[in-house]
Amino acid sequence: MAAPSEGTPWAPGPGRPKDIPEATVVLNQRIIARESLDSSVPAALKLKKRIKRFALDNELDHLPIGDIVSVALDEWLTTRGF
């Protein structure tokens, strides 16, 4: 079975807008204006459990889930021209 990114006929965008900075630039700022992005994810992926295990295995008190999601979505949109 093809992965959704391979099998779905996504309409390509015009390219990453020039006024949007790279995610790493934004995330390295001391103060970041944020907005909420509410999303449900497939339970079968057990993302919450895996994130907790990752944090425990790496002795992290805080895992910046918002930053991780930001990078993933930014890369996903950029590769599609948005």
C-alpha positions in Angstrom: 0.0 0.0 0.0 1.4 3.4 -0.9 2.0 5.9 1.8 -0.5 8.8 1.9 2.2 11.3 0.8 2.9 9.1 -2.3 -0.5 7.9 -3.3 -2.6 11.0 -2.7 -2.7 13.5 -5.6 -1.8 16.5 -3.6 -2.0 19.8 -5.5 1.4 21.4 -5.4 1.7 24.8 -4.0 3.4 27.9 -5.5 6.4 27.5 -3.2 7.1 28.4 0.4 6.0 32.0 1.0 9.0 34.3 1.2 7.8 36.0 4.4 7.8 32.7 6.5 11.1 32.1 8.2 12.7 28.7 8.6 11.4 26.7 11.7 14.9 26.6 13.2 15.2 30.4 13.1 11.8 30.8 14.9 12.4 28.1 17.4 15.8 29.5 18.4 14.3 32.8 19.4 14.0 33.6 23.1 10.4 34.7 23.0 8.0 33.0 20.5 4.4 34.1 19.8 2.4 30.9 19.7 -1.0 29.7 18.5 -2.9 26.6 19.4 -3.2 23.8 16.9 -5.6 21.1 18.0 -5.4 17.8 16.3 -6.3 14.2 17.0 -4.0 11.5 15.9 -4.6 7.8 15.2 -4.6 5.8 18.5 -2.9 2.9 16.8 0.3 4.9 16.5 0.5 5.2 20.3 2.2 8.6 19.9 1.5 9.7 23.5 3.0 6.5 25.0 6.0 6.7 22.6 6.7 10.3 23.5 6.6 9.6 27.2 9.0 6.6 26.7 11.3 8.8 24.6 11.4 11.5 27.4 12.0 8.9 30.1 14.8 7.1 28.1 16.5 10.4 27.5 16.0 11.8 31.0 14.0 14.8 29.8 11.8 16.7 32.3 10.1 18.5 29.4 9.6 17.4 25.8 8.8 20.4 23.5 6.0 18.6 21.7 4.8 21.9 20.1 8.3 22.5 18.7 8.5 18.9 17.3 5.0 19.3 15.7 6.0 22.7 14.3 9.1 21.3 12.6 7.3 18.2 11.2 4.4 20.3 9.8 6.7 23.0 8.4 8.8 20.4 6.6 5.7 18.6 5.3 4.1 21.8 4.0 7.4 23.1 2.5 8.0 19.9 0.5 4.5 20.4 -1.0 5.1 24.0 -1.9 3.2 25.7 0.8 
